[in-house]
Amino acid sequence: MSRLLICGGYAQGFRKQGNPIQAGQREALESLVRHGWGQDNPAFRQVFTSLFIPGGTPEQMQWFNDLQRISTSPENAVRLLGSFGDIDVVDLLPKVTVPTLVLHARNDARVPFDQGLMLARGIPGARFVTIDSANHVVLSHEPAWERYVAEIAGFLARDG
């Protein structure tokens, strides 16, 4: 690997972050996913979608809802959410030796901003870029898109 690009990432899952309010919210989300993911009614998935793209158009939200439904089973979605909550790679960050760019949306509803900072501070020489967005998945119609794409393109084009 010659470079590492991290967009909206985190070093610690919600159970490892020590925030009981956030942990309770994520466990409630797991329950919603468990009981409503596979249904034709997108209301359960809409909660999840709203965390990823709160600034999405109705068409983008519908697309994201549909993508979720067809991409994994309710059981697997719950399993993934639970596993992601237990991640803790803080001790591994200093071992990253490649040029690293960490991009994180300032008001990301899915992954706390401080988790992006933690990644960048823990990886030697990493560059951190704040993206002015509330979307975890930066969308092409929002003002932050051009900077997001430019930062990625510039990073990938650099020598070294």
C-alpha positions as CSV (number, residue, x, y, z in Angstrom):
1,M,0.0,0.0,0.0
2,S,1.4,3.4,-1.0
3,R,-1.2,5.7,0.5
4,L,-4.1,5.6,3.0
5,L,-7.3,7.7,2.4
6,I,-9.8,7.7,5.3
7,C,-13.2,9.4,4.8
8,G,-15.5,9.7,7.8
9,G,-13.5,7.0,9.7
10,Y,-13.1,6.3,13.3
11,A,-10.6,4.6,15.6
12,Q,-13.1,3.5,18.3
13,G,-16.6,2.1,17.9
14,F,-19.4,3.6,19.8
15,R,-19.1,1.1,22.7
16,K,-15.4,2.1,23.1
17,Q,-15.9,5.8,23.1
18,G,-17.2,6.1,26.6
19,N,-20.3,8.1,25.8
20,P,-23.4,6.4,27.3
21,I,-25.8,8.6,25.4
22,Q,-24.3,7.7,22.1
23,A,-24.1,4.0,23.1
24,G,-27.8,4.1,24.0
25,Q,-28.7,5.7,20.7
26,R,-26.7,3.1,18.7
27,E,-28.2,0.2,20.6
28,A,-31.7,1.7,19.8
29,L,-30.6,1.9,16.1
30,E,-29.6,-1.8,16.3
31,S,-33.1,-2.7,17.5
32,L,-34.7,-0.7,14.7
33,V,-32.5,-2.5,12.2
34,R,-33.2,-5.9,13.7
35,H,-37.0,-5.4,13.5
36,G,-37.5,-3.3,10.3
37,W,-34.5,-3.6,7.9
38,G,-36.1,-6.2,5.5
39,Q,-39.5,-4.7,5.4
40,D,-40.9,-2.9,2.3
41,N,-41.7,0.0,4.5
42,P,-38.5,2.2,4.5
43,A,-39.3,4.0,7.8
44,F,-36.9,1.8,9.7
45,R,-34.1,2.2,7.2
46,Q,-34.9,6.0,6.9
47,V,-33.5,6.5,10.4
48,F,-30.2,4.9,9.3
49,T,-30.3,6.9,6.0
50,S,-30.8,10.1,7.9
51,L,-27.5,9.6,9.7
52,F,-25.6,9.0,6.5
53,I,-27.1,11.7,4.3
54,P,-29.3,14.1,6.2
55,G,-28.8,16.6,3.4
56,G,-29.9,14.2,0.7
57,T,-32.6,14.9,-1.8
58,P,-35.7,12.7,-1.5
59,E,-34.4,10.7,-4.5
60,Q,-31.0,10.1,-2.9
61,M,-32.6,9.1,0.3
62,Q,-34.9,6.6,-1.5
63,W,-31.9,5.2,-3.4
64,F,-29.9,4.8,-0.1
65,N,-32.9,3.1,1.6
66,D,-33.3,0.7,-1.3
67,L,-29.5,0.1,-1.4
68,Q,-29.6,-0.9,2.3
69,R,-32.5,-3.3,1.8
70,I,-31.0,-5.2,-1.1
71,S,-27.3,-5.1,0.1
72,T,-27.6,-7.1,3.3
73,S,-30.0,-9.1,5.4
74,P,-31.4,-7.7,8.6
75,E,-29.4,-10.2,10.6
76,N,-26.2,-9.3,8.9
77,A,-26.9,-5.5,9.3
78,V,-27.3,-6.0,13.0
79,R,-24.2,-8.1,13.2
80,L,-22.2,-5.4,11.3
81,L,-23.5,-2.6,13.5
82,G,-22.6,-4.6,16.7
83,S,-19.1,-5.4,15.4
84,F,-18.4,-1.8,14.3
85,G,-19.4,-0.7,17.8
86,D,-16.5,-2.8,19.3
87,I,-13.7,-1.6,17.1
88,D,-10.7,-0.1,18.8
89,V,-7.6,0.4,16.7
90,V,-6.1,3.3,18.6
91,D,-3.0,1.3,19.5
92,L,-2.4,0.4,15.9
93,L,-2.5,4.0,14.5
94,P,1.2,4.8,15.2
95,K,2.2,1.7,13.1
96,V,0.8,3.3,9.9
97,T,3.7,4.4,7.8
98,V,2.2,5.5,4.6
99,P,1.1,9.0,3.7
100,T,-2.4,9.4,5.1
101,L,-5.2,11.8,4.4
102,V,-8.2,11.9,6.8
103,L,-11.3,13.7,5.7
104,H,-14.2,14.2,8.0
105,A,-17.5,16.1,7.8
106,R,-17.7,18.8,10.5
107,N,-21.3,17.8,11.5
108,D,-21.3,14.1,10.6
109,A,-24.3,12.5,12.3
110,R,-22.9,9.0,11.8
111,V,-19.3,9.3,13.1
112,P,-18.3,11.9,15.7
113,F,-15.9,14.6,14.4
114,D,-13.5,13.9,17.2
115,Q,-13.1,10.4,16.0
116,G,-11.7,11.7,12.7
117,L,-9.3,14.0,14.7
118,M,-8.2,11.0,16.7
119,L,-7.3,9.0,13.6
120,A,-5.3,11.9,12.2
121,R,-3.5,12.6,15.5
122,G,-2.7,9.0,16.0
123,I,-1.2,8.3,12.5
124,P,2.3,9.8,12.1
125,G,2.3,12.6,9.6
126,A,-1.4,12.3,8.7
127,R,-3.1,15.3,7.2
128,F,-6.6,16.1,8.5
129,V,-9.1,18.0,6.4
130,T,-12.4,19.2,7.7
131,I,-15.3,19.0,5.2
132,D,-18.1,21.5,5.8
133,S,-21.0,19.1,5.6
134,A,-23.4,17.2,7.8
135,N,-23.4,14.2,5.5
136,H,-21.3,11.2,6.3
137,V,-21.4,10.5,2.6
138,V,-20.6,13.7,0.9
139,L,-23.1,14.4,-1.9
140,S,-22.3,15.8,-5.3
141,H,-24.9,18.6,-5.1
142,E,-23.6,20.1,-1.8
143,P,-21.0,23.0,-1.7
144,A,-18.5,20.7,0.1
145,W,-18.3,18.3,-2.8
146,E,-15.8,20.3,-4.9
147,R,-13.3,20.6,-2.0
148,Y,-13.8,16.9,-1.1
149,V,-13.0,15.8,-4.6
150,A,-10.1,18.2,-5.0
151,E,-8.5,17.1,-1.7
152,I,-8.7,13.4,-2.7
153,A,-7.5,14.0,-6.2
154,G,-4.6,16.2,-5.0
155,F,-3.6,13.6,-2.4
156,L,-3.7,10.7,-4.9
157,A,-1.7,12.7,-7.5
158,R,1.2,13.5,-5.1
159,D,4.6,11.8,-5.3
160,G,5.8,9.8,-2.3
